[in-house]
Amino acid sequence: MSDSLPETDAEWRARLSPEQYRICRQKGTEPAFTGAYWDEKTPGVYRCAACGEVLFDSAAKYDSGSGWPSFWQPAKDGAVATELDTSHGMQRIEVHCARCGSHLGHVFPDGPRPTGLRYCINSASLTLEPADK
């Protein structure tokens, strides 16, 4: 992917599949247990599907039982950003790509040690780069 980011909605639509656009740019979600990575075990890094930024490492991935890929920490400080999400009559913390702003999912305080966090991420917002590449 190019280092430049799309500037218009039309450019984002051209770059992403309809499902990726719905999730990444319109803050959608995929049904539990349907995404490509919810039970993926391949070692590697997970990149933002919209801009290619490294977001999560498979070493921090775990089976939360939620039906979405879950990680206990991002790949590096500053890879993801958060903000309060009050949609659907709830208060949650939304997670998005710090580089391009694409919606990834939400983070919850019920994860494993050492962070106690569960980054619950949509598969459509990720691309797995296997470690053997």
DSSP file (Angstrom, degrees, kcal/mol; ACC not computed):
  #  RESIDUE AA STRUCTURE BP1 BP2  ACC     N-H-->O    O-->H-N    N-H-->O    O-->H-N    TCO  KAPPA ALPHA  PHI   PSI    X-CA   Y-CA   Z-CA
    1    1 A M              0   0    0      0, 0.0    50,-0.1     0, 0.0     2,-0.0   0.000 360.0 360.0 360.0 149.7    0.0    0.0    0.0
    2    2 A S        -     0   0    0      2,-0.1     0, 0.0     1,-0.1     0, 0.0  -0.314 360.0-124.7 -69.0 154.6    1.0    3.5   -0.6
    3    3 A D  S    S+     0   0    0      2,-0.1     2,-0.2    49,-0.0    -1,-0.1   0.727  89.6  86.1 -71.8 -21.1    2.2    5.8    2.2
    4    4 A S  S    S-     0   0    0      1,-0.0    -2,-0.1     3,-0.0     3,-0.0  -0.535  73.9-138.2 -82.5 149.1   -0.5    8.3    1.3
    5    5 A L        -     0   0    0     -2,-0.2    46,-0.1     1,-0.1    -2,-0.1  -0.792  27.3 -96.0-104.7 147.1   -4.0    8.0    2.7
    6    6 A P        -     0   0    0      0, 0.0    -1,-0.1     0, 0.0     3,-0.0  -0.285  29.1-163.5 -56.1 145.0   -7.2    8.5    0.8
    7    7 A E        +     0   0    0     -3,-0.0     2,-0.3     1,-0.0     3,-0.0   0.624  65.8  51.1-105.9 -19.1   -8.6   12.0    1.2
    8    8 A T  S  > S-     0   0    0      1,-0.1     4,-1.8     0, 0.0     5,-0.2  -0.793  81.6-117.2-120.4 162.3  -12.2   11.4    0.0
    9    9 A D  H  > S+     0   0    0     -2,-0.3     4,-2.6     1,-0.2     5,-0.2   0.888 116.3  55.8 -60.3 -40.6  -14.9    9.0    0.7
   10   10 A A  H  > S+     0   0    0      1,-0.2     4,-1.9     2,-0.2    -1,-0.2   0.880 105.7  51.2 -62.1 -38.5  -14.8    7.8   -2.9
   11   11 A E  H  > S+     0   0    0      2,-0.2     4,-1.6     1,-0.2    -1,-0.2   0.889 109.9  49.2 -67.1 -38.7  -11.1    7.0   -2.5
   12   12 A W  H  X S+     0   0    0     -4,-1.8     4,-2.3     2,-0.2    -2,-0.2   0.921 110.3  51.2 -64.5 -43.2  -11.8    5.0    0.6
   13   13 A R  H  < S+     0   0    0     -4,-2.6    -2,-0.2     1,-0.2    -1,-0.2   0.872 110.1  49.7 -61.3 -36.7  -14.6    3.1   -1.2
   14   14 A A  H  < S+     0   0    0     -4,-1.9    -1,-0.2    -5,-0.2    -2,-0.2   0.829 113.8  45.6 -70.7 -32.0  -12.2    2.3   -4.1
   15   15 A R  H  < S+     0   0    0     -4,-1.6     2,-0.2    -5,-0.1    -2,-0.2   0.847 111.4  53.8 -79.6 -36.2   -9.5    1.0   -1.7
   16   16 A L  S  < S-     0   0    0     -4,-2.3    34,-0.1    -5,-0.1    33,-0.0  -0.655  83.4-112.0-105.8 154.0  -11.7   -1.1    0.6
   17   17 A S     >  -     0   0    0     -2,-0.2     4,-2.8     1,-0.1     5,-0.2  -0.370  43.7-102.1 -68.7 162.5  -14.1   -4.0   -0.1
   18   18 A P  H  > S+     0   0    0      0, 0.0     4,-2.3     0, 0.0     5,-0.1   0.890 124.8  47.9 -55.3 -39.9  -17.8   -3.1    0.7
   19   19 A E  H  > S+     0   0    0      2,-0.2     4,-2.1     1,-0.2     5,-0.2   0.914 112.1  48.3 -68.5 -42.8  -17.5   -5.0    4.1
   20   20 A Q  H  > S+     0   0    0      2,-0.2     4,-3.2     1,-0.2     5,-0.5   0.908 112.1  50.1 -62.7 -41.0  -14.2   -3.3    5.0
   21   21 A Y  H  X>S+     0   0    0     -4,-2.8     4,-2.0     1,-0.2     5,-1.1   0.934 109.3  51.3 -62.2 -46.1  -15.6    0.1    4.2
   22   22 A R  H  <5S+     0   0    0     -4,-2.3     6,-1.4    -5,-0.2     4,-0.4   0.896 121.0  33.5 -58.8 -41.9  -18.8   -0.6    6.3
   23   23 A I  H  X5S+     0   0    0     -4,-2.1     4,-0.8     4,-0.2     5,-0.2   0.952 125.3  38.1 -80.9 -52.5  -16.7   -1.6    9.3
   24   24 A C  H  <5S+     0   0    0     -4,-3.2    79,-2.9    -5,-0.2    -3,-0.2   0.894 130.9  24.1 -70.2 -41.9  -13.6    0.6    9.0
   25   25 A R  T  <5S+     0   0    0     -4,-2.0    -3,-0.2    -5,-0.5    -1,-0.2   0.703 130.0  39.0-101.6 -21.9  -15.2    3.9    7.7
   26   26 A Q  T  4<S-     0   0    0     -5,-1.1    -2,-0.2    -4,-0.4    -3,-0.2   0.284 105.0-116.6-112.0   9.6  -18.8    3.6    9.0
   27   27 A K     <  +     0   0    0     -4,-0.8    -4,-0.2    -6,-0.2    -3,-0.2   0.873  60.6 154.4  59.0  42.4  -18.0    2.0   12.4
   28   28 A G        -     0   0    0     -6,-1.4     2,-0.3    -5,-0.2    94,-0.1  -0.156  31.1-141.5 -84.4-174.8  -19.8   -1.2   11.6
   29   29 A T        -     0   0    0     -2,-0.0    76,-0.1    92,-0.0     3,-0.0  -0.979   8.3-127.0-145.8 157.2  -19.3   -4.7   13.1
   30   30 A E        -     0   0    0     -2,-0.3     3,-0.1     1,-0.1     5,-0.1  -0.772  41.1 -93.2-100.8 151.9  -19.3   -8.2   11.8
   31   31 A P    >   -     0   0    0      0, 0.0     3,-1.3     0, 0.0     4,-0.5  -0.311  53.3 -91.1 -60.9 147.0  -21.4  -10.9   13.5
   32   32 A A  T 3  S+     0   0    0      1,-0.2    35,-0.2     2,-0.1    36,-0.2  -0.242 108.4  15.6 -57.0 145.5  -19.5  -13.0   16.1
   33   33 A F  T 3  S+     0   0    0     34,-2.2    -1,-0.2    -3,-0.1    35,-0.1   0.665 106.4  89.5  64.5  21.3  -17.8  -16.1   14.9
   34   34 A T    <   +     0   0    0     -3,-1.3    -2,-0.1    33,-0.4    -1,-0.1   0.621  58.3  97.8-117.7 -20.1  -17.9  -15.1   11.3
   35   35 A G  S >  S-     0   0    0     -4,-0.5     3,-0.7    32,-0.5     4,-0.3  -0.248  79.9-114.6 -72.9 160.1  -14.7  -13.1   10.6
   36   36 A A  T 3  S+     0   0    0      1,-0.2     3,-0.2     2,-0.1    -1,-0.1   0.745 108.6  38.2 -64.2 -26.4  -11.6  -14.6    9.1
   37   37 A Y  T >  S+     0   0    0      1,-0.1     3,-1.1     2,-0.1    -1,-0.2   0.392  76.0 104.2-113.5   4.4   -9.4  -14.3   12.2
   38   38 A W  T <  S+     0   0    0     -3,-0.7    32,-0.2     1,-0.3    29,-0.2   0.839 104.0  20.1 -60.3 -31.5  -11.6  -15.0   15.2
   39   39 A D  T 3  S+     0   0    0     -4,-0.3    -1,-0.3    -3,-0.2     2,-0.1   0.142  91.8 138.1-121.5  20.4   -9.9  -18.4   15.6
   40   40 A E    <   +     0   0    0     -3,-1.1    -3,-0.1     1,-0.1    -4,-0.0  -0.435  25.4 178.8 -69.1 136.7   -6.7  -17.9   13.6
   41   41 A K        +     0   0    0     -2,-0.1    -1,-0.1     2,-0.1    -4,-0.0   0.382  35.1 126.1-118.5  -0.2   -3.6  -19.3   15.1
   42   42 A T        -     0   0    0      1,-0.1     2,-0.1    88,-0.0    16,-0.0  -0.410  62.8-120.0 -64.8 128.4   -1.0  -18.4   12.5
   43   43 A P        +     0   0    0      0, 0.0    88,-2.7     0, 0.0    89,-0.3  -0.436  66.8  82.9 -66.2 142.0    2.0  -16.5   14.0
   44   44 A G  E    S-A  130   0A   0     86,-0.3    14,-3.0    87,-0.2     2,-0.4  -0.983  75.0 -61.4 159.4-164.2    2.5  -13.0   12.5
   45   45 A V  E     -AB 129  57A   0     84,-2.1    84,-3.3    -2,-0.3     2,-0.6  -0.891  33.8-135.5-116.9 148.6    1.4   -9.4   12.7
   46   46 A Y  E     -AB 128  56A   0     10,-3.5     9,-2.8    -2,-0.4    10,-1.8  -0.912  24.8-164.5-104.7 121.3   -2.1   -8.0   12.1
   47   47 A R  E     -AB 127  54A   0     80,-3.2    80,-1.8    -2,-0.6     2,-0.3  -0.663  32.2 -92.0-102.8 157.4   -2.1   -4.8    9.9
   48   48 A C  E  >  -A  126   0A   0      5,-2.8     4,-2.1    -2,-0.2    78,-0.3  -0.533  30.2-143.7 -64.5 127.7   -4.8   -2.3    9.4
   49   49 A A  T  4 S+     0   0    0     76,-2.3    -1,-0.2    -2,-0.3    77,-0.2   0.739  97.1  49.3 -66.9 -22.0   -6.8   -3.4    6.4
   50   50 A A  T  4 S+     0   0    0     75,-0.4    -1,-0.2     3,-0.1    76,-0.1   0.852 131.7   6.3 -87.8 -37.0   -7.3    0.3    5.4
   51   51 A C  T  4 S-     0   0    0      2,-0.1    -2,-0.2   -46,-0.1    -1,-0.1   0.531  90.8-117.2-128.1  -9.2   -3.7    1.6    5.6
   52   52 A G     <  +     0   0    0     -4,-2.1    -3,-0.1     1,-0.3     2,-0.1   0.448  57.2 151.9  88.0  -0.2   -1.3   -1.3    6.3
   53   53 A E        -     0   0    0     -6,-0.1    -5,-2.8     1,-0.1     2,-0.4  -0.393  53.6-110.6 -65.0 139.5   -0.1    0.0    9.7
   54   54 A V  E     +B   47   0A   0     -7,-0.2    -7,-0.2     1,-0.2    22,-0.1  -0.606  48.0 162.3 -71.5 124.6    1.0   -2.8   12.1
   55   55 A L  E     +     0   0A   0     -9,-2.8    20,-3.4    -2,-0.4    21,-0.4   0.775  54.5  14.3-112.3 -44.6   -1.6   -2.9   14.9
   56   56 A F  E     -B   46   0A   0    -10,-1.8   -10,-3.5    18,-0.3     2,-0.4  -0.955  58.6-138.4-139.2 153.5   -1.4   -6.2   16.7
   57   57 A D  E >   -B   45   0A   0     16,-0.4     3,-2.0    -2,-0.3   -12,-0.2  -0.894  23.3-127.6-110.4 142.6    1.0   -9.1   17.1
   58   58 A S  G >  S+     0   0    0    -14,-3.0     3,-1.5    -2,-0.4   -13,-0.1   0.747 105.8  72.3 -61.4 -22.1   -0.2  -12.7   17.2
   59   59 A A  G 3  S+     0   0    0    -15,-0.3    -1,-0.3     1,-0.3   -14,-0.1   0.734 100.5  45.4 -64.7 -20.7    1.8  -13.2   20.4
   60   60 A A  G <  S+     0   0    0     -3,-2.0    12,-2.3    13,-0.1    13,-0.3   0.288  92.0 107.3-103.0   8.2   -0.8  -11.0   22.2
   61   61 A K  E <   +C   71   0B   0     -3,-1.5     2,-0.3    10,-0.2    10,-0.2  -0.653  43.0 167.1 -87.9 142.6   -3.8  -12.8   20.6
   62   62 A Y  E     -C   70   0B   0      8,-2.4     2,-1.0    -2,-0.3     8,-0.6  -0.969  43.5 -98.0-149.1 164.1   -5.9  -15.1   22.7
   63   63 A D        +     0   0    0     -2,-0.3   -24,-0.1     1,-0.2     8,-0.0  -0.753  37.8 171.6 -88.1 103.3   -9.3  -16.9   22.6
   64   64 A S        -     0   0    0     -2,-1.0    -1,-0.2     4,-0.4    56,-0.0   0.601  45.4-124.0 -85.8 -12.4  -11.6  -14.7   24.6
   65   65 A G  S    S+     0   0    0      3,-0.1    -2,-0.1    -3,-0.1    -1,-0.0   0.490  83.4 112.6  80.7   2.9  -14.7  -16.7   23.6
   66   66 A S  S    S-     0   0    0      2,-0.3    -3,-0.0   -28,-0.1   -34,-0.0   0.716  85.6-118.1 -82.7 -21.1  -16.3  -13.6   22.2
   67   67 A G  S    S+     0   0    0      1,-0.4   -34,-2.2   -29,-0.2   -32,-0.5   0.473  85.3  90.2  93.9   2.8  -16.2  -14.6   18.5
   68   68 A W  S    S-     0   0    0    -36,-0.2    -1,-0.4   -30,-0.1    -4,-0.4  -0.918  93.0 -87.3-123.8 153.7  -13.9  -11.8   17.5
   69   69 A P        -     0   0    0      0, 0.0    52,-2.7     0, 0.0     2,-0.4  -0.419  51.5-162.1 -57.2 131.7  -10.1  -11.7   17.3
   70   70 A S  E     -CD  62 120B   0     -8,-0.6    -8,-2.4   -32,-0.2     2,-0.3  -0.969  13.6-178.7-126.9 137.7   -9.0  -10.6   20.8
   71   71 A F  E     -CD  61 119B   0     48,-1.6    48,-3.3    -2,-0.4   -10,-0.2  -0.952  25.9-146.3-131.7 148.5   -5.6   -9.2   21.8
   72   72 A W  S    S+     0   0    0    -12,-2.3    45,-0.4    -2,-0.3   -11,-0.1   0.535  85.2   4.8 -94.6  -6.3   -4.3   -8.1   25.3
   73   73 A Q  S    S-     0   0    0    -13,-0.3   -16,-0.4   -16,-0.2    -1,-0.2  -0.954  78.2-102.2-165.5 154.7   -2.2   -5.3   23.9
   74   74 A P        -     0   0    0      0, 0.0   -18,-0.3     0, 0.0     3,-0.1  -0.276  42.3-104.9 -70.7 167.4   -1.4   -3.5   20.6
   75   75 A A  S    S-     0   0    0    -20,-3.4     2,-0.3     1,-0.2   -19,-0.2   0.826  97.6  -4.5 -64.8 -32.9    1.9   -4.3   18.7
   76   76 A K  S >  S-     0   0    0    -21,-0.4     3,-1.9   -22,-0.1     4,-0.4  -0.986  88.9 -79.4-156.3 158.0    3.4   -1.0   19.9
   77   77 A D  T 3  S+     0   0    0     -2,-0.3    -2,-0.0     1,-0.3     0, 0.0  -0.375 116.3  20.5 -58.5 135.6    2.5    2.2   21.8
   78   78 A G  T 3  S+     0   0    0      2,-0.3    -1,-0.3    -2,-0.1    20,-0.1   0.427  87.1 113.5  85.6  -1.2    0.6    4.6   19.6
   79   79 A A  S <  S+     0   0    0     -3,-1.9    19,-2.1   -24,-0.1    20,-0.5   0.880  83.2  27.4 -69.8 -37.3   -0.5    2.0   17.1
   80   80 A V  E     -E   97   0B   0     -4,-0.4     2,-0.3    17,-0.2    -2,-0.3  -0.875  69.4-156.2-123.0 157.5   -4.2    2.4   18.1
   81   81 A A  E     -E   96   0B   0     15,-2.9    15,-2.7    -2,-0.3     2,-0.3  -0.871  10.7-148.8-126.0 161.9   -6.2    5.2   19.6
   82   82 A T  E     +E   95   0B   0     -2,-0.3     2,-0.3    13,-0.2    13,-0.2  -0.902  14.7 174.7-131.7 158.8   -9.3    5.2   21.6
   83   83 A E  E     -E   94   0B   0     11,-1.6    11,-2.9    -2,-0.3     2,-0.2  -0.975  41.8 -87.0-157.3 157.0  -12.4    7.3   22.2
   84   84 A L  E     -E   93   0B   0     -2,-0.3     2,-0.5     9,-0.2     9,-0.2  -0.453  36.7-161.7 -67.7 133.5  -15.7    7.1   24.1
   85   85 A D  E     +E   92   0B   0      7,-3.3     7,-2.7    -2,-0.2    -1,-0.0  -0.977  17.0 172.3-118.8 115.6  -18.5    5.4   22.1
   86   86 A T    >   +     0   0    0     -2,-0.5     3,-0.7     5,-0.2     4,-0.1   0.143  36.9 126.5-109.3  18.0  -22.0    6.1   23.4
   87   87 A S  G >   +     0   0    0      1,-0.2     3,-1.6     2,-0.2    -2,-0.1  -0.289  63.8  27.5 -72.0 161.6  -23.9    4.5   20.5
   88   88 A H  G 3  S-     0   0    0      1,-0.3    -1,-0.2     3,-0.0     3,-0.1   0.739 129.7 -70.1  60.4  26.6  -26.5    1.7   21.0
   89   89 A G  G <  S+     0   0    0     -3,-0.7     2,-0.3     1,-0.2    -1,-0.3   0.713 110.4 104.7  69.0  20.7  -27.3    3.0   24.5
   90   90 A M    <   -     0   0    0     -3,-1.6     2,-0.6    -4,-0.1    -1,-0.2  -0.829  67.7-129.8-126.7 164.3  -24.0    1.9   25.9
   91   91 A Q        +     0   0    0     -2,-0.3     2,-0.3    -3,-0.1    -5,-0.2  -0.970  44.0 150.6-115.2 114.9  -20.7    3.4   27.0
   92   92 A R  E     -E   85   0B   0     -7,-2.7    -7,-3.3    -2,-0.6     2,-0.7  -0.866  47.5-111.4-134.6 167.9  -17.8    1.6   25.4
   93   93 A I  E     -EF  84 107B   0     14,-0.6    14,-2.2    -2,-0.3    -9,-0.2  -0.917  31.9-147.2-106.5 112.9  -14.3    2.5   24.4
   94   94 A E  E     -EF  83 106B   0    -11,-2.9   -11,-1.6    -2,-0.7     2,-0.4  -0.523   6.0-149.3 -77.2 143.5  -13.9    2.4   20.6
   95   95 A V  E     +EF  82 105B   0     10,-2.7     9,-2.8   -13,-0.2    10,-1.5  -0.954  21.8 170.2-112.9 131.8  -10.5    1.4   19.2
   96   96 A H  E     -EF  81 103B   0    -15,-2.7   -15,-2.9    -2,-0.4     2,-0.3  -0.955  43.5 -87.2-137.3 160.8   -9.3    2.9   15.8
   97   97 A C  E  >  -E   80   0B   0      5,-2.5     4,-2.1    -2,-0.3   -17,-0.2  -0.480  31.5-146.0 -64.4 126.5   -6.1    2.9   13.8
   98   98 A A  T  4 S+     0   0    0    -19,-2.1    -1,-0.2    -2,-0.3   -18,-0.2   0.778  94.7  50.0 -67.8 -25.5   -4.0    5.8   15.0
   99   99 A R  T  4 S+     0   0    0    -20,-0.5    -1,-0.2     1,-0.1   -19,-0.1   0.950 129.9  10.4 -79.1 -50.5   -2.7    6.4   11.5
  100  100 A C  T  4 S-     0   0    0      2,-0.1    -2,-0.2   -47,-0.0    -1,-0.1   0.523  92.5-121.4-112.7  -7.3   -5.9    6.4    9.3
  101  101 A G     <  +     0   0    0     -4,-2.1    -3,-0.1     1,-0.2     2,-0.1   0.535  52.2 160.1  81.3   5.4   -8.7    6.6   11.9
  102  102 A S        -     0   0    0      1,-0.1    -5,-2.5    -6,-0.1    -1,-0.2  -0.375  46.0-110.8 -65.5 137.7  -10.4    3.4   10.7
  103  103 A H  E     +F   96   0B   0    -79,-2.9    -7,-0.2    -7,-0.2    -1,-0.1  -0.481  40.1 170.3 -67.1 133.8  -12.7    1.8   13.2
  104  104 A L  E     -     0   0B   0     -9,-2.8    18,-3.0     1,-0.3     2,-0.3   0.730  48.7 -89.0-112.6 -41.2  -11.3   -1.5   14.5
  105  105 A G  E     -FG  95 121B   0    -10,-1.5   -10,-2.7    16,-0.2    -1,-0.3  -0.924  52.6 -59.5 162.8-140.0  -13.6   -2.5   17.4
  106  106 A H  E     -FG  94 120B   0     14,-2.1    14,-2.9    -2,-0.3     2,-0.4  -0.936  30.5-133.5-139.4 160.1  -13.7   -1.9   21.2
  107  107 A V  E     -FG  93 119B   0    -14,-2.2   -14,-0.6    -2,-0.3    12,-0.2  -0.960  21.6-170.3-118.5 138.0  -11.5   -2.4   24.2
  108  108 A F  E     - G   0 118B   0     10,-2.0    10,-2.6    -2,-0.4     3,-0.4  -0.900  30.0-125.1-126.7 152.7  -12.8   -3.9   27.5
  109  109 A P  S    S+     0   0    0      0, 0.0     8,-0.2     0, 0.0    10,-0.0  -0.071  90.6  86.0 -88.9  35.9  -11.2   -4.2   31.0
  110  110 A D        +     0   0    0     -2,-0.2     7,-0.2     8,-0.1     6,-0.1  -0.002  61.8 116.6-124.3  29.4  -11.8   -8.0   31.2
  111  111 A G        -     0   0    0      5,-2.0     7,-0.2    -3,-0.4   -39,-0.1  -0.256  66.0 -85.1 -91.8-179.4   -8.8   -9.4   29.5
  112  112 A P     >  -     0   0    0      0, 0.0     4,-2.9     0, 0.0     5,-0.5  -0.226  61.2 -50.1 -80.0 170.8   -5.9  -11.5   30.7
  113  113 A R  T  4 S+     0   0    0      1,-0.3   -41,-0.1     2,-0.2     0, 0.0  -0.416 107.2  38.4 -66.5 152.8   -2.7  -10.5   32.4
  114  114 A P  T  4 S+     0   0    0      0, 0.0    -1,-0.3     0, 0.0    -3,-0.0  -0.994 134.3  16.8 -91.2 -12.1   -0.5   -8.6   32.1
  115  115 A T  T  4 S-     0   0    0     -3,-0.5    -2,-0.2     2,-0.2     3,-0.1   0.784  80.2-140.6 -91.9 -27.1   -2.7   -5.8   30.9
  116  116 A G     <  +     0   0    0     -4,-2.9    -5,-2.0     1,-0.3     2,-0.3   0.614  62.1 124.6  74.6  11.8   -6.2   -6.9   31.9
  117  117 A L        -     0   0    0     -5,-0.5     2,-0.5   -45,-0.4    -1,-0.3  -0.766  49.7-157.8-108.3 151.3   -7.5   -5.6   28.6
  118  118 A R  E     - G   0 108B   0    -10,-2.6   -10,-2.0    -2,-0.3     2,-1.0  -0.912   4.9-162.0-126.8 102.8   -9.4   -7.2   25.7
  119  119 A Y  E     -DG  71 107B   0    -48,-3.3   -48,-1.6    -2,-0.5     2,-0.8  -0.770  11.9-162.2 -82.5 105.7   -9.1   -5.5   22.4
  120  120 A C  E     -DG  70 106B   0    -14,-2.9   -14,-2.1    -2,-1.0     2,-0.3  -0.832  17.5-176.3 -96.9 106.5  -12.1   -7.0   20.6
  121  121 A I  E     - G   0 105B   0    -52,-2.7     2,-0.3    -2,-0.8   -16,-0.2  -0.829  28.2-118.3-119.1 140.6  -11.4   -6.4   16.9
  122  122 A N    >   -     0   0    0    -18,-3.0     3,-1.2    -2,-0.3     4,-0.1  -0.578  18.2-139.6 -72.9 133.1  -13.3   -7.0   13.7
  123  123 A S  G >  S+     0   0    0     -2,-0.3     3,-2.2     1,-0.2    -1,-0.1   0.872 100.8  63.7 -59.5 -37.3  -11.5   -9.3   11.3
  124  124 A A  G 3  S+     0   0    0      1,-0.3    -1,-0.2  -105,-0.1  -100,-0.1   0.693  98.1  55.7 -64.4 -17.7  -12.5   -7.2    8.3
  125  125 A S  G <  S+     0   0    0     -3,-1.2   -76,-2.3   -21,-0.2   -75,-0.4   0.409 105.3  67.3 -92.1   2.8  -10.4   -4.3    9.7
  126  126 A L  E <   -A   48   0A   0     -3,-2.2     2,-0.4   -78,-0.3   -78,-0.2  -0.841  56.8-162.5-123.1 156.9   -7.3   -6.5    9.8
  127  127 A T  E     -A   47   0A   0    -80,-1.8   -80,-3.2    -2,-0.3     2,-0.4  -0.976  23.3-136.5-133.6 124.3   -4.9   -8.2    7.4
  128  128 A L  E     -A   46   0A   0     -2,-0.4   -82,-0.2   -82,-0.2   -84,-0.0  -0.681  12.0-165.1 -84.2 128.6   -2.7  -11.0    8.7
  129  129 A E  E     -A   45   0A   0    -84,-3.3   -84,-2.1    -2,-0.4     4,-0.0  -0.925  24.9-132.9-108.8 103.3    0.9  -11.0    7.6
  130  130 A P  E >   -A   44   0A   0      0, 0.0     3,-1.5     0, 0.0   -86,-0.3  -0.192  12.0-123.3 -58.1 148.3    2.3  -14.4    8.5
  131  131 A A  T 3  S+     0   0    0    -88,-2.7   -87,-0.2     1,-0.3   -89,-0.0   0.756 105.5  67.4 -64.0 -27.2    5.7  -14.5   10.3
  132  132 A D  T 3         0   0    0    -89,-0.3    -1,-0.3     1,-0.3   -88,-0.1   0.434 360.0 360.0 -78.8   3.9    7.3  -16.7    7.7
  133  133 A K    <         0   0    0     -3,-1.5    -1,-0.3    -4,-0.0    -2,-0.1   0.446 360.0 360.0 -88.6 360.0    7.0  -14.0    5.0
